[in-house]
């Protein structure tokens, strides 16, 4: 009988072990796909948000640039009219006259050229800029505007230090030539008041959100990893691998220098958006989740051991914590009774309504002390009895 019993126990243990292995494999499979789906959802949301913001930033900046250039064209035409009126009224074209109009039109420089592109007169808040812009205005495409009052030219160009200049030119009305004005925007102002994609990506963490890249014409123009800025995407193996998969709704597995990653690519109107996250971050909680399932299964197999701990805990509650609770209850009751006793000793300060309230409070407290404590003991003994039946 003992041999058959041992064989039966071994079979049960073997069967339980096989079930445990199946539970571990099933939990591994489930949590693998669950965490992959969660990472996919997060990365799709990120690239779609960046896509929308890229469009918004581009439209906002283009709108701001268009307004500035239209304002510059209006100022150039107004300057041409002012010069004509000054000449007709017997005045002369001078630096003082240009300085006065510069302050009125709120521009940073005025340049007047003749038909051959030579400077008739100019005034600028920065002479170095005036020379640079004069040389720029002497292009044939701009000088061809001379003699055509209805035509105008405007452009914004960005300098190496991050500043930009808005230029507008139109034909002179007093003689052949052109009148040009310009606005200068400092690098600090351009950096603080221009919406940039790089400023958008600075809020994303490489560890949690992955590496995000925004490329234009094969050059990285924005990334939350600043070491990638200005690099050519042709030299980036991850980007080249993602270009082979055009599905913008699902992530796919790739490798970066031997390290596994999950990535996604999205095409925006002006940019390509890439995002990838290492396997270690995608499945960061996978080991803990699987270990928790295995631990719970192990506990379910140790029913008697678990019952013993529950029994020990209930005994501890009854024989250790109850005396402490009872002592605290008696102390509170004793203090309360003294309070009532002191109060009743001075009946001349109490009316009938107040005295009745005090008496009801005393009776309620005594009832609670006498009734609640036995009920508490009974509940704990009942719980202990039921746990003992598990053995």
Secondary structure as UniProt FT lines:
FT   HELIX           2..88
FT   TURN            89..90
FT   HELIX           95..105
FT   STRAND          109..114
FT   TURN            115..116
FT   STRAND          119..124
FT   HELIX           127..137
FT   HELIX           140..143
FT   TURN            144..147
FT   TURN            149..150
FT   STRAND          152..158
FT   TURN            160..161
FT   STRAND          164..171
FT   STRAND          177..185
FT   HELIX           187..193
FT   HELIX           197..201
FT   TURN            202..203
FT   HELIX           206..209
FT   STRAND          211..216
FT   TURN            217..218
FT   STRAND          219..223
FT   HELIX           226..228
FT   TURN            229..230
FT   HELIX           233..235
FT   HELIX           237..242
FT   TURN            243..244
FT   STRAND          252..256
FT   TURN            257..258
FT   STRAND          259..267
FT   STRAND          272..278
FT   HELIX           279..282
FT   TURN            283..285
FT   HELIX           286..301
FT   HELIX           303..316
FT   HELIX           317..321
FT   HELIX           322..344
FT   TURN            345..346
FT   HELIX           347..349
FT   HELIX           352..388
FT   TURN            389..390
//
